């Protein structure tokens, strides 16, 4: 039975390619993480009243939170 041998440079290239693919797969390259710091809140207090504004820093939408406290951002009606 004859054995087939590959040139060393082909073997090293294949090993390097497999290592690079393993590195990309294990580090999770290409995926997006959660949007940290996407929403910011500003409180303004004046003569006994407190106004709450929530800002979406990705889209630039600013909403006033009145009776909508505790709701997700997309369900806040605002003013």
QUICORWO-V28458 format. One record per residue. N is the residue number from 1. RES is the residue in one letter. PHI is phi in whole degrees, -180 to 180 (* if undefined). D_CENTER is the distance of its C-alpha to the mean C-alpha in whole Angstrom. Layout:
N_RES_PHI_D_CENTER / N_RES_PHI_D_CENTER
This chain:
1_X_*_56 / 2_X_-92_54 / 3_X_-103_51 / 4_X_-100_48 / 5_X_-116_47 / 6_X_-98_44 / 7_X_-62_44 / 8_X_-61_42 / 9_X_-66_40 / 10_X_-71_39 / 11_X_-65_38 / 12_X_-65_36 / 13_X_-63_34 / 14_X_-65_33 / 15_X_-65_32 / 16_X_-65_30 / 17_X_-64_28 / 18_X_-64_28 / 19_X_-65_26 / 20_X_-65_24 / 21_X_-65_23 / 22_X_-65_22 / 23_X_-63_20 / 24_X_-65_18 / 25_X_-68_18 / 26_X_-78_18 / 27_X_-88_15 / 28_X_73_13 / 29_X_-62_12 / 30_X_97_11 / 31_X_-90_8 / 32_X_-103_4 / 33_X_-85_3 / 34_X_-67_3 / 35_X_-79_4 / 36_X_-81_7 / 37_X_78_10 / 38_X_-71_10 / 39_X_-106_13 / 40_X_-128_16 / 41_X_-121_20 / 42_X_-127_23 / 43_X_-111_26 / 44_X_-125_30 / 45_X_-111_33 / 46_X_-148_36 / 47_X_40_39 / 48_X_87_38 / 49_X_-110_35 / 50_X_-119_32 / 51_X_-102_29 / 52_X_-118_26 / 53_X_-118_23 / 54_X_-115_19 / 55_X_-115_17 / 56_X_-93_14 / 57_X_-74_13 / 58_X_-82_11 / 59_X_-101_14 / 60_X_87_17 / 61_X_-78_19 / 62_X_-117_21 / 63_X_-127_22 / 64_X_-89_25 / 65_X_-101_25 / 66_X_-111_29 / 67_X_-87_30 / 68_X_-97_26 / 69_X_-63_25 / 70_X_87_23 / 71_X_-93_22 / 72_X_-63_18 / 73_X_-57_17 / 74_X_-73_18 / 75_X_-99_21 / 76_X_-74_23 / 77_X_-78_25 / 78_X_76_26 / 79_X_-108_29
